[in-house]
Amino acid sequence: MADKSRISLSPKVFDPYIKSTDKHLQDIEPVSNLPYWQWLGLTSVNAGDWHNKRQFWDTSNTGLFALYSNPATCTSIVKQNVKKFIADFKTFANPLLDIISANPNAGTEEEKIFNLILKKNRKKPSKTHTPIAEQCNSTFKSSNGGDMKAASRSAHDAKRASVTAGADGVQYAYLILDFKPEAQAAAVAAAQKANDAARTTNPANPVLIAIPALPPQHPDDSTKQEFHSGATHLLHLGAVNSGKYLYVWSRWYNSKHPELAGGWSERQVILIG
């Protein structure tokens, strides 16, 4: 079982943790000349996901922690987003910390930076689980009234939908937007330009329009995340969303052991019928 105390739920404690751990993974180990993520047994995908999450959290002015730290932007929604982000990061990071703690290259420096106890230093080693390695390949087909049929399989199972070993279903991360990525970005730019013009024309009382959301760049980027048991599902997205676009990622998931979740798929953008 992963050690839940490794990662604090306190945003102020979590902030230096995600910064220092990401920096260490990206640094170069001087003897082997390998990046530490490789030296410690992680994959480039693991390291990239860790780094992307740190950037989403840590970006100056617009990052989640910056919004949380600024009294002017620290709304109840931002607080909820911070709480969810840390909880999701713990789910993501704990199986990777298990890998690091069991790696013979890890030493006292890793124990301090990652706040863990190396497996070789444990007096009573606990039973460990293996994260789901299989990639989740999901296909989506529009149904009627805003419904979307989803079917998932592993790469080696090309003929039918089936749940991979170690999982009991699929987790989806998705966001519904009006347009495809380029058109959505253009709509955001047009709205911003219109608001800039309104502020120039009538600075005292500008009439502003709502800025659409930008296309999500990763599964934690303003998405809704849902778990569904089994390999086939009917996603009820609502008739109001017919003609819009579903931006979606999927991964294998174990509802009893969330820390064993597999890696996210590539983003798909699908028209909702």
N, C-alpha and C positions, 0 to 999 in steps of 0.2 A: 504494500500500500504506500502511495506517495506521501511524503511528509508535508502536510498542509501548512505547517508553521514556517516553512522556508520563505514564503512570500507574504509580506504584511498586507492587510486590508487597508491600512492607513495611507491615504494618498501622499502625505508628506514623507512617510518612510518608504513607500513604493517608488517614489520619484527617483531618489539616488540609486535605488536597487536596479531599476531597469536601465538607467544610464550606465552604471559601472559594469553591469554584466554584459551589455551590448558592446561596450568599448573593449572589454577583455576578449570577447569572441572575435572581434574584428582585428585585434592586434596580432602581430607576428611573433611566434615562439622563436627565440633567437638561435637555438641549437639546430632545430629541424628546418627552420625557415618556412614553416607552415603556418597558416592562420590558426589561431587557437581553437576555433570551432572544429577544424579538421583534426587537430592534435588531440582534442578531447572526445572524438568519436561522433560528432554530429555531421549532418549532410549540408550541402550548400543551400538546399531548400529550407532546412531548419534555421540556419544562420540568417538567410534572407527574410524569413518570416519574423524572426526575433527583431531584426533591424527595422523592418517596416513598422512593426508595432511600436518600437521605441520612437520612430519618427512621428507617427500619428499622435503619440502621447506628448512628445517633447518639442514639436515645432514651435519656434518663437512666435508669440502673439496669437497664432491661430490653433496651436496644439491643444489637446484636451486639458493638460495640466495648466497651461497658460490661461485658458478660459476659467478653470476652477480657481486659480490663484488671484484672479482679478475680481474684486468685489462688484464691479460694474457688469461683469458677464457671468458671474457665478449664480446661475438660476437653479431652480429645483431640477430642471431637465438636465442641465450640465452635471449636477451632483449625481443624478441617477445614471448618466452615461459613464461617469468616472467609476462608480461602484460596479457597474456591469463590465467595464473594460478590465478592471483589476481581477474580477472573478473569472472572466474569460481567459485572461492571461495566465492565471494560475492553472486552469485546465490545460492550456497549451504548453506551459513551461514544465510542469511537474514530471511528465515522462522523459523530457530531455534532461532534466536534472538527475533523474535516475540513471540515465546513460553516462552523464559526466561523473557521478559519484562512483560508478562501477569501473570507470576507465583507469587503467594502471598509470596513465600519464598524469592524472589529476593529483594535486598536492595540497599543501596547507593554504596556498594562495587561492586555489579554487574553493576550498572550504569557506574561506573568509568572504570572497567576492560573491559567491552564489548562496551563501548561508546554508550550507549542507554538511552532512557528515559523510566522509568517504566510506564506501562499503568495506574497505579493508580495515577501517578504524572502528567499525561498529562492534560492540560487544555481543549483541544478539541480532545478527542480520535478519531482517524481515523478508517475508516472501515478496518477490517482485513480479510485476506483470510486464508483458511486452506490448508496446504501442502497436496499433494496427498499421501494418506496412502497405497493404494494398491500396491502390488509388481507386477512388470512386468515380466511375464513368456513368453519368446520368444523361438521359435523353428526355426531352420535354415535347409534348404534343398538345396543341390547343384543343379544348373541348368547347362546349357551348356555355354561354353565360359567364364568361370570365374564368372558367375552370381550366386547369392545366394538368394533363396526365404526365406523371413522372415515373420513369423506370430506371433502376440503377443496377450495375453489375461491375465485377472486377475485370481487368484486362484479359485474363485467361478464360473467362466465361463469356464467349462471344455470341451465344445463341439465345440466352434467356436472362431475365432479371433474377438475381439471387443475392442474398446477403453474404458478405465475406465472413470468414472465420474470425471470431473475436468481437463481432459487431452484432447488434440486434435491430439495427435500422440505419436511417440516413438523417443527417442534420443538414438543413439548407440555410444559407445566408442570402437574403434577397432584398431588392429594392425595386419598386415600380416607378418608372419615369415615363414622360410623355413621348420621348424621342429616342432614336439611336444615339450612340455616344457623340458623334461629331455635331449632329443637329441639337442635342441637348446642351452641349457646351456653347454652341452658337446662341441658343435661347437665353442662357445665363448671361453671356456677354451683351446681348441686345437689351436685356432688362437692366443691367448695370449701366449701360450707356444712356438709356432712357431716364433712369433716376439721376444720373449726373447732370443731364440736360435740365431736368425739373428743378434741381437744386440751384442751377445757374440762373434759370428763368425766374424762379420765385424762391429765393433763398429763405425768406421769412416763413413761408408756408408751402413747401414743395409737395406736390401730389405724387407719391411714390407707389410703385407697383411691386408685387412680391417677386423676389428673386428665386427662380427654380433651383432645385438641387443639382449639383454637379454629379456626373456618373461616378459611382463608387469605384475605388481603385483596389480595394482588398476586402475580405469578408468582414472586417470589423469597422468598415467605413460607413457608418450610419445605416447599416442594414438591419433587417429583422431576422432573427435566427429561430428556427423551429426544428424540433425532432419529430420524426415519424417512424414508427416501427415497421419492419418489413422492407421489401425492395421496390414495391410499386405503390404509388400514392396518387390521390386526386387532390390537387391543391386548389382550394376555393378562394380565388383572388377577387371575386366580385364582378358583376356585370358592368359596373361603373368603370372598370379598368380595361374593358375590351377595346382593342385598338392601341393600347399603350404597350410598353416594353418591359419585360421582366429581366432584370440584371441579377444573375444567380450563380452561387457557388454551392457545391455539395461535398460531403465527406462521410465516410463510415463512422458510426458512433455507437458506443456501448452505454446505454442509459444507466446501468448499474455501476459502471466504472468510466465516468466521463474523461478521466485523465488518460485513457487509452485511445482516445479519438484519433482517427487517421488524418492525413494531411488534406488540405482543401484542394479541390479541382481548379482548373482554369475557369475564369469568368465566362459565362455564356450570356448572350443577349437575345431574347426570344420575343416575337410578337405575340401578344395575348389575343386570342380569337374571341 
